[in-house]
Structures are given as structure tokens and as C-alpha cells.
Amino acid sequence: MIDKTIKETVIARLYTMPPNQKISIGSEGSFTRDEVIDHIEKENKIGKKFIEIELAFLRALKEGVFHEIISNKA
């Protein structure tokens, strides 16, 4: 079971995207924003994978990984 707060946070972030924008999830395929949200709510394989990807992204932001990359290219 996915933590409710994490699930809500990921879904809230998804709602900032245009509904018709496609999201590619590796070899699983491409999905619209609403399809990804549906998978997250069902807590199936694709939904769990997307949450895993999103959490890795948020951790990288927290650790300043993207800031380092941008600073090194400047």
C-alpha cells in the first residue's frame, strides 16, 4: 500500500501538467496525465513505478543534484 500523503502529493503535482501531455514510463508505454493518475489511484504496477520515479526526482531536487548540473554547465 502506498502512503496516502505521498500518493496525494504525486497526484497534485500531476494536476499541474496539461491533461493531454503524454508521460513515458520506460518500457510500459506512454500515458496521459489522467491515465497516470488512474494507475496511481489503483496502486497497480504502473502507478507504483511512477511514484517511484517521482520520489527519485524529488530526492534529487532536495539533494541539489540539478543545481549542481546547471552550475557546472554555466
N, CA, C and O atoms as a Tripos MOL2 file, in Angstrom:
@<TRIPOS>MOLECULE
protein
  296   295    74     0     0
PROTEIN
NO_CHARGES

@<TRIPOS>ATOM
      1 N           0.8440   -1.1960    0.0000 N.3       1 MET1
      2 CA          0.0000    0.0000    0.0000 C.3       1 MET1
      3 C           0.8790    1.2460    0.0000 C.2       1 MET1
      4 O           1.8680    1.3300    0.7270 O.2       1 MET1
      5 N           0.4970    2.1990   -0.8240 N.am      2 ILE2
      6 CA          1.2380    3.4490   -0.9520 C.3       2 ILE2
      7 C           0.7640    4.4280    0.1180 C.2       2 ILE2
      8 O          -0.4340    4.5620    0.3700 O.2       2 ILE2
      9 N           1.7250    5.1090    0.7440 N.am      3 ASP3
     10 CA          1.4110    6.1160    1.7550 C.3       3 ASP3
     11 C           0.4680    7.1670    1.1520 C.2       3 ASP3
     12 O           0.7180    7.6790    0.0610 O.2       3 ASP3
     13 N          -0.6030    7.4780    1.8640 N.am      4 LYS4
     14 CA         -1.6350    8.3830    1.3710 C.3       4 LYS4
     15 C          -1.0740    9.7690    1.0370 C.2       4 LYS4
     16 O          -1.4400   10.3540    0.0170 O.2       4 LYS4
     17 N          -0.1980   10.2930    1.8810 N.am      5 THR5
     18 CA          0.3670   11.6290    1.6590 C.3       5 THR5
     19 C           1.2290   11.6620    0.4000 C.2       5 THR5
     20 O           1.1670   12.6150   -0.3780 O.2       5 THR5
     21 N           2.0300   10.6190    0.2050 N.am      6 ILE6
     22 CA          2.8700   10.5480   -0.9930 C.3       6 ILE6
     23 C           1.9940   10.4770   -2.2330 C.2       6 ILE6
     24 O           2.2330   11.1770   -3.2170 O.2       6 ILE6
     25 N           0.9870    9.6340   -2.1770 N.am      7 LYS7
     26 CA          0.0610    9.4670   -3.2960 C.3       7 LYS7
     27 C          -0.6090   10.8030   -3.6450 C.2       7 LYS7
     28 O          -0.6690   11.1810   -4.8150 O.2       7 LYS7
     29 N          -1.1050   11.5040   -2.6440 N.am      8 GLU8
     30 CA         -1.7720   12.7900   -2.8580 C.3       8 GLU8
     31 C          -0.8130   13.8370   -3.4190 C.2       8 GLU8
     32 O          -1.1910   14.6360   -4.2760 O.2       8 GLU8
     33 N           0.4290   13.8310   -2.9320 N.am      9 THR9
     34 CA          1.4260   14.7810   -3.4030 C.3       9 THR9
     35 C           1.7580   14.5490   -4.8740 C.2       9 THR9
     36 O           1.8130   15.4940   -5.6610 O.2       9 THR9
     37 N           1.9760   13.2970   -5.2380 N.am     10 VAL10
     38 CA          2.2980   12.9670   -6.6320 C.3      10 VAL10
     39 C           1.1230   13.3240   -7.5400 C.2      10 VAL10
     40 O           1.3240   13.8850   -8.6180 O.2      10 VAL10
     41 N          -0.0740   13.0140   -7.1270 N.am     11 ILE11
     42 CA         -1.2570   13.3370   -7.9340 C.3      11 ILE11
     43 C          -1.4150   14.8520   -8.0680 C.2      11 ILE11
     44 O          -1.7460   15.3420   -9.1480 O.2      11 ILE11
     45 N          -1.1860   15.5940   -6.9920 N.am     12 ALA12
     46 CA         -1.2840   17.0560   -7.0490 C.3      12 ALA12
     47 C          -0.2620   17.6280   -8.0290 C.2      12 ALA12
     48 O          -0.5670   18.5640   -8.7680 O.2      12 ALA12
     49 N           0.9460   17.0710   -8.0360 N.am     13 ARG13
     50 CA          1.9660   17.5210   -8.9920 C.3      13 ARG13
     51 C           1.5410   17.2080  -10.4260 C.2      13 ARG13
     52 O           1.7740   18.0080  -11.3320 O.2      13 ARG13
     53 N           0.9250   16.0610  -10.6300 N.am     14 LEU14
     54 CA          0.4640   15.6930  -11.9690 C.3      14 LEU14
     55 C          -0.6040   16.6640  -12.4750 C.2      14 LEU14
     56 O          -0.6500   16.9640  -13.6680 O.2      14 LEU14
     57 N          -1.4590   17.1550  -11.5800 N.am     15 TYR15
     58 CA         -2.5190   18.0720  -11.9930 C.3      15 TYR15
     59 C          -1.9720   19.4140  -12.4790 C.2      15 TYR15
     60 O          -2.7230   20.2070  -13.0470 O.2      15 TYR15
     61 N          -0.6820   19.6860  -12.2690 N.am     16 THR16
     62 CA         -0.0910   20.9250  -12.7840 C.3      16 THR16
     63 C           0.2610   20.7930  -14.2680 C.2      16 THR16
     64 O           0.5750   21.7850  -14.9260 O.2      16 THR16
     65 N           0.2070   19.5810  -14.7840 N.am     17 MET17
     66 CA          0.5220   19.3180  -16.1950 C.3      17 MET17
     67 C          -0.7340   19.4160  -17.0490 C.2      17 MET17
     68 O          -1.8420   19.1920  -16.5600 O.2      17 MET17
     69 N          -0.5610   19.7530  -18.3370 N.am     18 PRO18
     70 CA         -1.7190   19.7420  -19.2380 C.3      18 PRO18
     71 C          -2.2790   18.3160  -19.3480 C.2      18 PRO18
     72 O          -1.5070   17.3580  -19.3800 O.2      18 PRO18
     73 N          -3.5960   18.1640  -19.4060 N.am     19 PRO19
     74 CA         -4.1980   16.8300  -19.4170 C.3      19 PRO19
     75 C          -3.8370   15.9710  -20.6240 C.2      19 PRO19
     76 O          -3.8670   14.7440  -20.5390 O.2      19 PRO19
     77 N          -3.4990   16.6010  -21.7430 N.am     20 ASN20
     78 CA         -3.1960   15.8300  -22.9460 C.3      20 ASN20
     79 C          -1.7030   15.5340  -23.1130 C.2      20 ASN20
     80 O          -1.3090   14.8630  -24.0670 O.2      20 ASN20
     81 N          -0.8780   16.0250  -22.1990 N.am     21 GLN21
     82 CA          0.5630   15.7660  -22.2920 C.3      21 GLN21
     83 C           0.8380   14.2920  -21.9940 C.2      21 GLN21
     84 O           0.3220   13.7360  -21.0240 O.2      21 GLN21
     85 N           1.6480   13.6760  -22.8330 N.am     22 LYS22
     86 CA          1.9920   12.2600  -22.6540 C.3      22 LYS22
     87 C           3.1870   12.1260  -21.7250 C.2      22 LYS22
     88 O           4.1090   12.9400  -21.7520 O.2      22 LYS22
     89 N           3.1530   11.0900  -20.9090 N.am     23 ILE23
     90 CA          4.2360   10.7760  -19.9810 C.3      23 ILE23
     91 C           4.7080    9.3740  -20.3340 C.2      23 ILE23
     92 O           3.9230    8.4260  -20.3340 O.2      23 ILE23
     93 N           5.9840    9.2490  -20.6330 N.am     24 SER24
     94 CA          6.5460    7.9510  -20.9720 C.3      24 SER24
     95 C           7.1080    7.3140  -19.7110 C.2      24 SER24
     96 O           7.8690    7.9360  -18.9710 O.2      24 SER24
     97 N           6.7250    6.0750  -19.4800 N.am     25 ILE25
     98 CA          7.1950    5.3450  -18.3010 C.3      25 ILE25
     99 C           7.9410    4.1080  -18.7910 C.2      25 ILE25
    100 O           7.4110    2.9970  -18.8190 O.2      25 ILE25
    101 N           9.1920    4.3500  -19.1760 N.am     26 GLY26
    102 CA         10.0550    3.2680  -19.6400 C.3      26 GLY26
    103 C           9.3990    2.3940  -20.6900 C.2      26 GLY26
    104 O           8.7690    2.8890  -21.6250 O.2      26 GLY26
    105 N           9.5520    1.1050  -20.5280 N.am     27 SER27
    106 CA          9.0000    0.1570  -21.4960 C.3      27 SER27
    107 C           7.5000   -0.0720  -21.3060 C.2      27 SER27
    108 O           6.8850   -0.8230  -22.0630 O.2      27 SER27
    109 N           6.9100    0.5750  -20.2970 N.am     28 GLU28
    110 CA          5.4790    0.4100  -20.0350 C.3      28 GLU28
    111 C           4.6230    1.1590  -21.0500 C.2      28 GLU28
    112 O           3.4620    0.8100  -21.2630 O.2      28 GLU28
    113 N           5.1970    2.1970  -21.6820 N.am     29 GLY29
    114 CA          4.4660    2.9500  -22.6860 C.3      29 GLY29
    115 C           4.2650    4.3950  -22.2910 C.2      29 GLY29
    116 O           4.8470    4.8780  -21.3200 O.2      29 GLY29
    117 N           3.4290    5.0810  -23.0610 N.am     30 SER30
    118 CA          3.1160    6.4860  -22.8060 C.3      30 SER30
    119 C           1.6760    6.6100  -22.3430 C.2      30 SER30
    120 O           0.7880    5.8880  -22.7960 O.2      30 SER30
    121 N           1.4740    7.5420  -21.4340 N.am     31 PHE31
    122 CA          0.1610    7.7080  -20.8190 C.3      31 PHE31
    123 C          -0.1580    9.1870  -20.6870 C.2      31 PHE31
    124 O           0.7450   10.0130  -20.5560 O.2      31 PHE31
    125 N          -1.4430    9.5200  -20.7200 N.am     32 THR32
    126 CA         -1.8510   10.8940  -20.4350 C.3      32 THR32
    127 C          -1.7720   11.1110  -18.9360 C.2      32 THR32
    128 O          -1.6500   10.1680  -18.1530 O.2      32 THR32
    129 N          -1.8450   12.3560  -18.5650 N.am     33 ARG33
    130 CA         -1.8280   12.7040  -17.1460 C.3      33 ARG33
    131 C          -2.9180   11.9430  -16.3820 C.2      33 ARG33
    132 O          -2.6610   11.3660  -15.3260 O.2      33 ARG33
    133 N          -4.1250   11.9510  -16.9260 N.am     34 ASP34
    134 CA         -5.2410   11.3130  -16.2290 C.3      34 ASP34
    135 C          -5.0970    9.7910  -16.1660 C.2      34 ASP34
    136 O          -5.5380    9.1640  -15.2030 O.2      34 ASP34
    137 N          -4.4850    9.2030  -17.1830 N.am     35 GLU35
    138 CA         -4.2390    7.7560  -17.1520 C.3      35 GLU35
    139 C          -3.2380    7.4130  -16.0480 C.2      35 GLU35
    140 O          -3.4020    6.4180  -15.3410 O.2      35 GLU35
    141 N          -2.2010    8.2420  -15.9040 N.am     36 VAL36
    142 CA         -1.2140    8.0000  -14.8370 C.3      36 VAL36
    143 C          -1.8850    8.1420  -13.4780 C.2      36 VAL36
    144 O          -1.6540    7.3270  -12.5850 O.2      36 VAL36
    145 N          -2.7080    9.1650  -13.3140 N.am     37 ILE37
    146 CA         -3.4240    9.3590  -12.0510 C.3      37 ILE37
    147 C          -4.2910    8.1420  -11.7500 C.2      37 ILE37
    148 O          -4.3360    7.6840  -10.6080 O.2      37 ILE37
    149 N          -4.9680    7.6210  -12.7440 N.am     38 ASP38
    150 CA         -5.7970    6.4320  -12.5740 C.3      38 ASP38
    151 C          -4.9560    5.2390  -12.0980 C.2      38 ASP38
    152 O          -5.3590    4.5060  -11.1940 O.2      38 ASP38
    153 N          -3.7950    5.0570  -12.7130 N.am     39 HIS39
    154 CA         -2.9080    3.9600  -12.3040 C.3      39 HIS39
    155 C          -2.4190    4.1500  -10.8670 C.2      39 HIS39
    156 O          -2.3060    3.1820  -10.1140 O.2      39 HIS39
    157 N          -2.1330    5.3850  -10.4930 N.am     40 ILE40
    158 CA         -1.6860    5.6630   -9.1210 C.3      40 ILE40
    159 C          -2.8100    5.3470   -8.1380 C.2      40 ILE40
    160 O          -2.5800    4.7070   -7.1120 O.2      40 ILE40
    161 N          -4.0220    5.7930   -8.4500 N.am     41 GLU41
    162 CA         -5.1570    5.5380   -7.5590 C.3      41 GLU41
    163 C          -5.4380    4.0470   -7.4110 C.2      41 GLU41
    164 O          -5.8540    3.5950   -6.3450 O.2      41 GLU41
    165 N          -5.2130    3.2850   -8.4770 N.am     42 LYS42
    166 CA         -5.4140    1.8360   -8.4140 C.3      42 LYS42
    167 C          -4.2430    1.1140   -7.7360 C.2      42 LYS42
    168 O          -4.3320   -0.0610   -7.3810 O.2      42 LYS42
    169 N          -3.1370    1.8630   -7.5690 N.am     43 GLU43
    170 CA         -1.9230    1.3110   -6.9550 C.3      43 GLU43
    171 C          -1.4240    0.0660   -7.6950 C.2      43 GLU43
    172 O          -0.9730   -0.9000   -7.0790 O.2      43 GLU43
    173 N          -1.5130    0.1070   -9.0240 N.am     44 ASN44
    174 CA         -1.0220   -1.0210   -9.8050 C.3      44 ASN44
    175 C           0.4550   -0.8130  -10.1620 C.2      44 ASN44
    176 O           1.0830    0.1410   -9.7010 O.2      44 ASN44
    177 N           0.9950   -1.7010  -10.9740 N.am     45 LYS45
    178 CA          2.4220   -1.6860  -11.3230 C.3      45 LYS45
    179 C           2.8620   -0.3410  -11.9090 C.2      45 LYS45
    180 O           3.8940    0.2030  -11.5180 O.2      45 LYS45
    181 N           2.0850    0.1830  -12.8350 N.am     46 ILE46
    182 CA          2.4460    1.4490  -13.4810 C.3      46 ILE46
    183 C           2.3540    2.6030  -12.4920 C.2      46 ILE46
    184 O           3.2310    3.4660  -12.4670 O.2      46 ILE46
    185 N           1.3200    2.6280  -11.6890 N.am     47 GLY47
    186 CA          1.1790    3.6760  -10.6780 C.3      47 GLY47
    187 C           2.3170    3.6640   -9.6760 C.2      47 GLY47
    188 O           2.8480    4.7170   -9.3200 O.2      47 GLY47
    189 N           2.6930    2.4780   -9.2190 N.am     48 LYS48
    190 CA          3.8030    2.3600   -8.2700 C.3      48 LYS48
    191 C           5.1190    2.7890   -8.9090 C.2      48 LYS48
    192 O           5.9470    3.4300   -8.2620 O.2      48 LYS48
    193 N           5.3140    2.4330  -10.1840 N.am     49 LYS49
    194 CA          6.5350    2.8150  -10.8920 C.3      49 LYS49
    195 C           6.6170    4.3290  -11.0200 C.2      49 LYS49
    196 O           7.6830    4.9130  -10.8210 O.2      49 LYS49
    197 N           5.4950    4.9710  -11.3520 N.am     50 PHE50
    198 CA          5.5120    6.4190  -11.4910 C.3      50 PHE50
    199 C           5.8190    7.0860  -10.1550 C.2      50 PHE50
    200 O           6.5780    8.0540  -10.1120 O.2      50 PHE50
    201 N           5.2510    6.5920   -9.0800 N.am     51 ILE51
    202 CA          5.5440    7.1620   -7.7630 C.3      51 ILE51
    203 C           7.0210    6.9950   -7.4350 C.2      51 ILE51
    204 O           7.6450    7.9090   -6.8960 O.2      51 ILE51
    205 N           7.5700    5.8570   -7.7500 N.am     52 GLU52
    206 CA          8.9980    5.6030   -7.5370 C.3      52 GLU52
    207 C           9.8510    6.6210   -8.3090 C.2      52 GLU52
    208 O          10.8140    7.1660   -7.7700 O.2      52 GLU52
    209 N           9.4950    6.8670   -9.5580 N.am     53 ILE53
    210 CA         10.2110    7.8380  -10.3920 C.3      53 ILE53
    211 C          10.0760    9.2450   -9.8070 C.2      53 ILE53
    212 O          11.0600    9.9780   -9.7150 O.2      53 ILE53
    213 N           8.8830    9.6110   -9.4190 N.am     54 GLU54
    214 CA          8.6250   10.9370   -8.8710 C.3      54 GLU54
    215 C           9.3820   11.1530   -7.5640 C.2      54 GLU54
    216 O           9.9390   12.2280   -7.3420 O.2      54 GLU54
    217 N           9.4050   10.1550   -6.7100 N.am     55 LEU55
    218 CA         10.1350   10.2750   -5.4450 C.3      55 LEU55
    219 C          11.6350   10.4130   -5.6900 C.2      55 LEU55
    220 O          12.3060   11.1670   -4.9870 O.2      55 LEU55
    221 N          12.1630    9.7030   -6.6660 N.am     56 ALA56
    222 CA         13.5860    9.8320   -7.0050 C.3      56 ALA56
    223 C          13.8780   11.2470   -7.4980 C.2      56 ALA56
    224 O          14.9100   11.8240   -7.1550 O.2      56 ALA56
    225 N          12.9770   11.8020   -8.2960 N.am     57 PHE57
    226 CA         13.1360   13.1670   -8.7860 C.3      57 PHE57
    227 C          13.1220   14.1610   -7.6200 C.2      57 PHE57
    228 O          13.9760   15.0440   -7.5460 O.2      57 PHE57
    229 N          12.1630   14.0170   -6.7220 N.am     58 LEU58
    230 CA         12.0670   14.9340   -5.5840 C.3      58 LEU58
    231 C          13.2820   14.8250   -4.6730 C.2      58 LEU58
    232 O          13.7530   15.8350   -4.1500 O.2      58 LEU58
    233 N          13.7940   13.6140   -4.4770 N.am     59 ARG59
    234 CA         15.0070   13.4390   -3.6670 C.3      59 ARG59
    235 C          16.1950   14.1380   -4.3240 C.2      59 ARG59
    236 O          17.0000   14.7740   -3.6440 O.2      59 ARG59
    237 N          16.3010   14.0180   -5.6460 N.am     60 ALA60
    238 CA         17.3900   14.6690   -6.3790 C.3      60 ALA60
    239 C          17.2890   16.1890   -6.2420 C.2      60 ALA60
    240 O          18.3060   16.8660   -6.0840 O.2      60 ALA60
    241 N          16.0790   16.7230   -6.3000 N.am     61 LEU61
    242 CA         15.8860   18.1580   -6.0980 C.3      61 LEU61
    243 C          16.3520   18.5660   -4.7040 C.2      61 LEU61
    244 O          17.0540   19.5630   -4.5400 O.2      61 LEU61
    245 N          15.9580   17.7960   -3.7210 N.am     62 LYS62
    246 CA         16.3150   18.0830   -2.3320 C.3      62 LYS62
    247 C          17.8260   18.0700   -2.1340 C.2      62 LYS62
    248 O          18.3730   18.9030   -1.4110 O.2      62 LYS62
    249 N          18.4880   17.1290   -2.7740 N.am     63 GLU63
    250 CA         19.9300   16.9840   -2.6180 C.3      63 GLU63
    251 C          20.7150   17.9730   -3.4790 C.2      63 GLU63
    252 O          21.9410   18.0320   -3.3860 O.2      63 GLU63
    253 N          20.0340   18.7360   -4.3040 N.am     64 GLY64
    254 CA         20.7000   19.7390   -5.1250 C.3      64 GLY64
    255 C          21.3690   19.1870   -6.3630 C.2      64 GLY64
    256 O          22.2220   19.8550   -6.9490 O.2      64 GLY64
    257 N          21.0090   17.9940   -6.7750 N.am     65 VAL65
    258 CA         21.6330   17.3740   -7.9410 C.3      65 VAL65
    259 C          21.4530   18.2490   -9.1750 C.2      65 VAL65
    260 O          22.4090   18.4520   -9.9240 O.2      65 VAL65
    261 N          20.2620   18.7670   -9.4030 N.am     66 PHE66
    262 CA         20.0040   19.5600  -10.5910 C.3      66 PHE66
    263 C          20.7210   20.9030  -10.5300 C.2      66 PHE66
    264 O          21.1750   21.4130  -11.5540 O.2      66 PHE66
    265 N          20.8240   21.4670   -9.3510 N.am     67 HIS67
    266 CA         21.5500   22.7300   -9.1900 C.3      67 HIS67
    267 C          23.0170   22.5300   -9.5420 C.2      67 HIS67
    268 O          23.6160   23.3810  -10.1990 O.2      67 HIS67
    269 N          23.6050   21.4120   -9.1110 N.am     68 GLU68
    270 CA         24.9910   21.0970   -9.4330 C.3      68 GLU68
    271 C          25.1880   20.9810  -10.9370 C.2      68 GLU68
    272 O          26.1440   21.5310  -11.4840 O.2      68 GLU68
    273 N          24.2940   20.2750  -11.6030 N.am     69 ILE69
    274 CA         24.4010   20.0740  -13.0450 C.3      69 ILE69
    275 C          24.3390   21.4060  -13.7730 C.2      69 ILE69
    276 O          25.1400   21.6610  -14.6720 O.2      69 ILE69
    277 N          23.4000   22.2520  -13.3930 N.am     70 ILE70
    278 CA         23.2330   23.5610  -14.0340 C.3      70 ILE70
    279 C          24.4580   24.4400  -13.7510 C.2      70 ILE70
    280 O          24.9490   25.1270  -14.6460 O.2      70 ILE70
    281 N          24.9380   24.4190  -12.5320 N.am     71 SER71
    282 CA         26.1100   25.2360  -12.1560 C.3      71 SER71
    283 C          27.3540   24.8090  -12.9230 C.2      71 SER71
    284 O          28.1590   25.6550  -13.3130 O.2      71 SER71
    285 N          27.5170   23.5320  -13.1390 N.am     72 ASN72
    286 CA         28.7030   23.0420  -13.8520 C.3      72 ASN72
    287 C          28.6620   23.3580  -15.3400 C.2      72 ASN72
    288 O          29.7070   23.4240  -15.9880 O.2      72 ASN72
    289 N          27.4670   23.5550  -15.8880 N.am     73 LYS73
    290 CA         27.3440   23.8840  -17.3050 C.3      73 LYS73
    291 C          27.4400   25.3750  -17.5720 C.2      73 LYS73
    292 O          27.6420   25.7910  -18.7120 O.2      73 LYS73
    293 N          27.2990   26.1680  -16.5480 N.am     74 ALA74
    294 CA         27.3060   27.6350  -16.7240 C.3      74 ALA74
    295 C          28.6990   28.1810  -16.9140 C.2      74 ALA74
    296 O          28.8710   29.3900  -17.0740 O.2      74 ALA74
@<TRIPOS>BOND
     1     1     2 1
     2     2     3 1
     3     3     4 2
     4     3     5 am
     5     5     6 1
     6     6     7 1
     7     7     8 2
     8     7     9 am
     9     9    10 1
    10    10    11 1
    11    11    12 2
    12    11    13 am
    13    13    14 1
    14    14    15 1
    15    15    16 2
    16    15    17 am
    17    17    18 1
    18    18    19 1
    19    19    20 2
    20    19    21 am
    21    21    22 1
    22    22    23 1
    23    23    24 2
    24    23    25 am
    25    25    26 1
    26    26    27 1
    27    27    28 2
    28    27    29 am
    29    29    30 1
    30    30    31 1
    31    31    32 2
    32    31    33 am
    33    33    34 1
    34    34    35 1
    35    35    36 2
    36    35    37 am
    37    37    38 1
    38    38    39 1
    39    39    40 2
    40    39    41 am
    41    41    42 1
    42    42    43 1
    43    43    44 2
    44    43    45 am
    45    45    46 1
    46    46    47 1
    47    47    48 2
    48    47    49 am
    49    49    50 1
    50    50    51 1
    51    51    52 2
    52    51    53 am
    53    53    54 1
    54    54    55 1
    55    55    56 2
    56    55    57 am
    57    57    58 1
    58    58    59 1
    59    59    60 2
    60    59    61 am
    61    61    62 1
    62    62    63 1
    63    63    64 2
    64    63    65 am
    65    65    66 1
    66    66    67 1
    67    67    68 2
    68    67    69 am
    69    69    70 1
    70    70    71 1
    71    71    72 2
    72    71    73 am
    73    73    74 1
    74    74    75 1
    75    75    76 2
    76    75    77 am
    77    77    78 1
    78    78    79 1
    79    79    80 2
    80    79    81 am
    81    81    82 1
    82    82    83 1
    83    83    84 2
    84    83    85 am
    85    85    86 1
    86    86    87 1
    87    87    88 2
    88    87    89 am
    89    89    90 1
    90    90    91 1
    91    91    92 2
    92    91    93 am
    93    93    94 1
    94    94    95 1
    95    95    96 2
    96    95    97 am
    97    97    98 1
    98    98    99 1
    99    99   100 2
   100    99   101 am
   101   101   102 1
   102   102   103 1
   103   103   104 2
   104   103   105 am
   105   105   106 1
   106   106   107 1
   107   107   108 2
   108   107   109 am
   109   109   110 1
   110   110   111 1
   111   111   112 2
   112   111   113 am
   113   113   114 1
   114   114   115 1
   115   115   116 2
   116   115   117 am
   117   117   118 1
   118   118   119 1
   119   119   120 2
   120   119   121 am
   121   121   122 1
   122   122   123 1
   123   123   124 2
   124   123   125 am
   125   125   126 1
   126   126   127 1
   127   127   128 2
   128   127   129 am
   129   129   130 1
   130   130   131 1
   131   131   132 2
   132   131   133 am
   133   133   134 1
   134   134   135 1
   135   135   136 2
   136   135   137 am
   137   137   138 1
   138   138   139 1
   139   139   140 2
   140   139   141 am
   141   141   142 1
   142   142   143 1
   143   143   144 2
   144   143   145 am
   145   145   146 1
   146   146   147 1
   147   147   148 2
   148   147   149 am
   149   149   150 1
   150   150   151 1
   151   151   152 2
   152   151   153 am
   153   153   154 1
   154   154   155 1
   155   155   156 2
   156   155   157 am
   157   157   158 1
   158   158   159 1
   159   159   160 2
   160   159   161 am
   161   161   162 1
   162   162   163 1
   163   163   164 2
   164   163   165 am
   165   165   166 1
   166   166   167 1
   167   167   168 2
   168   167   169 am
   169   169   170 1
   170   170   171 1
   171   171   172 2
   172   171   173 am
   173   173   174 1
   174   174   175 1
   175   175   176 2
   176   175   177 am
   177   177   178 1
   178   178   179 1
   179   179   180 2
   180   179   181 am
   181   181   182 1
   182   182   183 1
   183   183   184 2
   184   183   185 am
   185   185   186 1
   186   186   187 1
   187   187   188 2
   188   187   189 am
   189   189   190 1
   190   190   191 1
   191   191   192 2
   192   191   193 am
   193   193   194 1
   194   194   195 1
   195   195   196 2
   196   195   197 am
   197   197   198 1
   198   198   199 1
   199   199   200 2
   200   199   201 am
   201   201   202 1
   202   202   203 1
   203   203   204 2
   204   203   205 am
   205   205   206 1
   206   206   207 1
   207   207   208 2
   208   207   209 am
   209   209   210 1
   210   210   211 1
   211   211   212 2
   212   211   213 am
   213   213   214 1
   214   214   215 1
   215   215   216 2
   216   215   217 am
   217   217   218 1
   218   218   219 1
   219   219   220 2
   220   219   221 am
   221   221   222 1
   222   222   223 1
   223   223   224 2
   224   223   225 am
   225   225   226 1
   226   226   227 1
   227   227   228 2
   228   227   229 am
   229   229   230 1
   230   230   231 1
   231   231   232 2
   232   231   233 am
   233   233   234 1
   234   234   235 1
   235   235   236 2
   236   235   237 am
   237   237   238 1
   238   238   239 1
   239   239   240 2
   240   239   241 am
   241   241   242 1
   242   242   243 1
   243   243   244 2
   244   243   245 am
   245   245   246 1
   246   246   247 1
   247   247   248 2
   248   247   249 am
   249   249   250 1
   250   250   251 1
   251   251   252 2
   252   251   253 am
   253   253   254 1
   254   254   255 1
   255   255   256 2
   256   255   257 am
   257   257   258 1
   258   258   259 1
   259   259   260 2
   260   259   261 am
   261   261   262 1
   262   262   263 1
   263   263   264 2
   264   263   265 am
   265   265   266 1
   266   266   267 1
   267   267   268 2
   268   267   269 am
   269   269   270 1
   270   270   271 1
   271   271   272 2
   272   271   273 am
   273   273   274 1
   274   274   275 1
   275   275   276 2
   276   275   277 am
   277   277   278 1
   278   278   279 1
   279   279   280 2
   280   279   281 am
   281   281   282 1
   282   282   283 1
   283   283   284 2
   284   283   285 am
   285   285   286 1
   286   286   287 1
   287   287   288 2
   288   287   289 am
   289   289   290 1
   290   290   291 1
   291   291   292 2
   292   291   293 am
   293   293   294 1
   294   294   295 1
   295   295   296 2
@<TRIPOS>SUBSTRUCTURE
     1 MET1         2 RESIDUE 1 A MET
     2 ILE2         6 RESIDUE 1 A ILE
     3 ASP3        10 RESIDUE 1 A ASP
     4 LYS4        14 RESIDUE 1 A LYS
     5 THR5        18 RESIDUE 1 A THR
     6 ILE6        22 RESIDUE 1 A ILE
     7 LYS7        26 RESIDUE 1 A LYS
     8 GLU8        30 RESIDUE 1 A GLU
     9 THR9        34 RESIDUE 1 A THR
    10 VAL10       38 RESIDUE 1 A VAL
    11 ILE11       42 RESIDUE 1 A ILE
    12 ALA12       46 RESIDUE 1 A ALA
    13 ARG13       50 RESIDUE 1 A ARG
    14 LEU14       54 RESIDUE 1 A LEU
    15 TYR15       58 RESIDUE 1 A TYR
    16 THR16       62 RESIDUE 1 A THR
    17 MET17       66 RESIDUE 1 A MET
    18 PRO18       70 RESIDUE 1 A PRO
    19 PRO19       74 RESIDUE 1 A PRO
    20 ASN20       78 RESIDUE 1 A ASN
    21 GLN21       82 RESIDUE 1 A GLN
    22 LYS22       86 RESIDUE 1 A LYS
    23 ILE23       90 RESIDUE 1 A ILE
    24 SER24       94 RESIDUE 1 A SER
    25 ILE25       98 RESIDUE 1 A ILE
    26 GLY26      102 RESIDUE 1 A GLY
    27 SER27      106 RESIDUE 1 A SER
    28 GLU28      110 RESIDUE 1 A GLU
    29 GLY29      114 RESIDUE 1 A GLY
    30 SER30      118 RESIDUE 1 A SER
    31 PHE31      122 RESIDUE 1 A PHE
    32 THR32      126 RESIDUE 1 A THR
    33 ARG33      130 RESIDUE 1 A ARG
    34 ASP34      134 RESIDUE 1 A ASP
    35 GLU35      138 RESIDUE 1 A GLU
    36 VAL36      142 RESIDUE 1 A VAL
    37 ILE37      146 RESIDUE 1 A ILE
    38 ASP38      150 RESIDUE 1 A ASP
    39 HIS39      154 RESIDUE 1 A HIS
    40 ILE40      158 RESIDUE 1 A ILE
    41 GLU41      162 RESIDUE 1 A GLU
    42 LYS42      166 RESIDUE 1 A LYS
    43 GLU43      170 RESIDUE 1 A GLU
    44 ASN44      174 RESIDUE 1 A ASN
    45 LYS45      178 RESIDUE 1 A LYS
    46 ILE46      182 RESIDUE 1 A ILE
    47 GLY47      186 RESIDUE 1 A GLY
    48 LYS48      190 RESIDUE 1 A LYS
    49 LYS49      194 RESIDUE 1 A LYS
    50 PHE50      198 RESIDUE 1 A PHE
    51 ILE51      202 RESIDUE 1 A ILE
    52 GLU52      206 RESIDUE 1 A GLU
    53 ILE53      210 RESIDUE 1 A ILE
    54 GLU54      214 RESIDUE 1 A GLU
    55 LEU55      218 RESIDUE 1 A LEU
    56 ALA56      222 RESIDUE 1 A ALA
    57 PHE57      226 RESIDUE 1 A PHE
    58 LEU58      230 RESIDUE 1 A LEU
    59 ARG59      234 RESIDUE 1 A ARG
    60 ALA60      238 RESIDUE 1 A ALA
    61 LEU61      242 RESIDUE 1 A LEU
    62 LYS62      246 RESIDUE 1 A LYS
    63 GLU63      250 RESIDUE 1 A GLU
    64 GLY64      254 RESIDUE 1 A GLY
    65 VAL65      258 RESIDUE 1 A VAL
    66 PHE66      262 RESIDUE 1 A PHE
    67 HIS67      266 RESIDUE 1 A HIS
    68 GLU68      270 RESIDUE 1 A GLU
    69 ILE69      274 RESIDUE 1 A ILE
    70 ILE70      278 RESIDUE 1 A ILE
    71 SER71      282 RESIDUE 1 A SER
    72 ASN72      286 RESIDUE 1 A ASN
    73 LYS73      290 RESIDUE 1 A LYS
    74 ALA74      294 RESIDUE 1 A ALA
